[in-house]
Amino acid sequence: MTDIAVFADPPRPGLVLSTLAESSPLSEEEAADLYAATLKDTMRAAERSGGELLVNYRDEESLPDEYAGTTGQSAEAEVRALAADALEEPDETRFEVQVGSTFAARAGNTVTHLLEQEDAQSVAVVPGTAPMLTRKEIDSAAMKLRRNEVVLGPSGRGRVHYAGFTESIDFEDAYATPEVETLTNRAGDAGHEVGFLPAATRIETGADLLSLVPELNARAAAGRIVPEHTATLLREFGLRVEDGEDGPTLTRA
């Protein structure tokens, strides 16, 4: 069984998906709402899988000063509220504070602690912006982790939407661009075998939505499964892809 650590921030405007707000028709408030939706879909996929969900959240003290204490709720309370809305059994879900000054450090601390201190069979690091990650894919990764010490799910521009481990690596700057290549090299340096999942969109920028919006529309039209919260909100936003002067462009109805 894989412990699936979903990394979560409180969905505060400007703190989450700030690059998306700068590179798409969405405002900072709408980008924060979209982050909340993608996080709920990501947590739901992990809960429904054969693994064990761990929500790894940033607490109030770890947030930049301009985003700390701005909502009247603690960061933990905001993340727990999203989990309560998304999960079938939120009271059975484990919540842990992230520890570390960078994402790589926080991921490394989580993976190393679970593998070495809690004797987890395998640990997966998943960002809360991976709504296309499905129960089926998580379970497929668990099977691959029986044959490989590291399993990576690529995303656009060299990023990853999933990173699973049965053995630790050197995590210092392990998520340096391009993440999928850097993590693979670190695994190779440690003598580990690396397996891969199919690529899936991880939402951070307008370019990511440019790929995701038509894919979700197509899947919905074909009667296929879509991430419920993400797809519903994108429809409410009226986002669509049209031809522009420089090629496909993200617009609003």
N, C-alpha and C positions, 0 to 999 in steps of 0.2 A: 504494500500500500504506500502511496506517495503522499507526503504532507505537502499541500499546495498553499504556498504563502502568497496571498494576493496583497500587493503593496498599495496602500490607500492613503490619500491625503483628504483632509476635510474639503468639501467642494466650495471653496471661497473664490469669488471673482478676483482675477489677477494672480492668484496663487496657482491655480490649476489651468492648464491649457491656454496659457497666455499667448503662446505663439500662434495657436489656432485663431484666437480673436484678432491677431494682427494680420493674418493671411487668409481670412475668409470673410464672408458677409456677417458672421456672428459677432455679437457684442461680448464683452467679458462676462456679463451675467449669463448670457445664453451658453457660452462656452463652459461655464461652471455647471450649469444645468445638464449639459451634455456629458460632462465628466461624471456627474452623479449617475446618469443613466448607464454609461459604459461600465462604471464600477459595479452597479447592481447586476448587470448582465454577466460580468466576469465572475463575481462571487456566486451567482446562481449556477453557472456552468460547473464551477469547482464543487459546489455542494452536491450536485446531481451525479458527479463522477464517482468512481470507485475509490477516490482518495479522501483525504481528510483536510477540510478547509481550515486555514489559519489566516485571519485577517491581521496583517502587519501594518499598523497605522502610525502616522507621525503625531506625537502629542504636542500640546500647546507650546511647551518650552523649546521644541526643535524647529518651530516655524520662524520665518523671517519676522522681524519686529513689526513691519507694516501690516502683517496679516494675522498676528497673534491677538487674541482677545477682542475680536472685532464683531462677533455675532451674538454674544450673550450665552453661547454654548461652548463647551469644551470641544476640542478636536475629536476626542474619543466619542463624545455623545453624538456628534454629527455623523461619524462613520457608523456607529451602532444603529442610528436611526435608518440609514440607508440599508444596512443589513436586515433590519427588522422588516423593511418593506419588500426586500428582494427574496429572502430565504424562507424555506418551509419550516425550518427549525432553528431560528436564530439563537435561541437559548443554548443550543448544543454546539454553537460555533465558538472556537477559541480566538481570543483577541490578544495580541501582544504589541507592545510599543517597539517601534523601530529604533535601533541603536547604531549610530555612526554618522559621520559628517557628510558623506556622499552616498549616492545610491549604491555604488559598488561596495562600499564599506558596510552599508546596511544589509545588502543582499548576502555578502560574505559572512557577516555575523550570524544571520539567521540560518544559513545553510550549515555552517560549521557547528553551531550550537545544537541544531536538531540531529545532525549526523553523529556528532561525537559525544554530546552530553545526554541526548535522549534516545540514542540508538535507533533513529529513524532509518527505514530501509532506503528511502530516497526522498529528496526534497526538490520541489519546483518553485522557482521564482517567477511570478506573473505580475506584470504591471496592471493597474486597474483600468487601463485604456485599451484592453484587448477584447472587445465584445464579440469578435468572430471566433474566439476560442470556444470550443464545444465540449460537452461531456465525452463524446466519442473520441475527439482528438486527445483529451487528457488521458483517457484510458489507453489509447494507442501509444502515447508517450510512456505510460507505465510499463507496457510490454517491451518497448524499445530499451527502457532502462534496465531490463534484465540482461541485455546483451551489450550495453554500452554504459560507461560510467557517466557520460554527459549526453544529453539530448537537447537540441536547440530547435526552436521554431522561428524561422526567419520572418522578418517584416520588411517594409519598404526602406530603401536607402541604408541598407546594412544593419538595421536594428533587429531586435528579437522580441517576440511576443510571449515566449516561453523559454525557460532554461531549467532543465532538470539535472540533478546530480545524485549519484550514489557514492561518490568520493569528492572531496573538496579540491579546489584549485587555489592558486594564488589570486585572490580577488582584488588586490590593489590595482586600481585603474582598469579592472577587467571589462568594464562597460565602455571603454574608450571607443570612439568611432573608428572603424565600423564594428559595432558590437559583435555581430555574428563571427567575424573573422578574429577579433581579439579573443573572445571566449574560446573559440576553437584552438587558437594557438596556445592559450593557457592550459587547455586540456591536454594538448599534445605535449607540452613541456612537462606535465605531470605523468605522462605515460598512459593517458586515458584514451579509450575509444570514444568517438563522437558519432551520434546518430542525429538524423534531422526529421522534422515534421514538415508538412506542406506549409508554404508561406501563407500568412494571414495579416490583414491590416491591423495596425496599432495606431490609434488616433492621437496625433499631436499637432498636425498642421493642416492648412487648407488643402494641400496636395493629397493628404490622406483621405479627406472627405471627398475629394474629386474622384478617388477610386472607390470609396465605400458606398456613396449614395447610389450610383447606378447598379452596383452589385446587389444592394439590399432591395432596390426596386425590382430588379429582375427576379430575384429569389421569391419575393412576395407575389409577383405576377405568375410565377410558375407553381405557386402553392408550396414552396419549400420553407423550411424553418429559418427564421431570422431572430436576432437578439431583440427580444420584445421591447424593452425600455428604450434602447437606442433607436430602433426603427420607428417606434411611435413618435419619439421626440423629433427626429429628423423630418418626418412627415408634417408634424405641426409647424416646424420652421419653414416649410415650403421650399426646401433646397432641391435643386435639380442641376443637371449638367447640360450645357448648351454649347454650340459652336461660338467661339469668340474670335477676335482678330488674330490671336496667337494660338488658337487651338481650343480644345475643350475648356470650358470655364464654369465655375461654380456660381450659380445665381439663385435668387429667391423669387418665388411666385408672387 
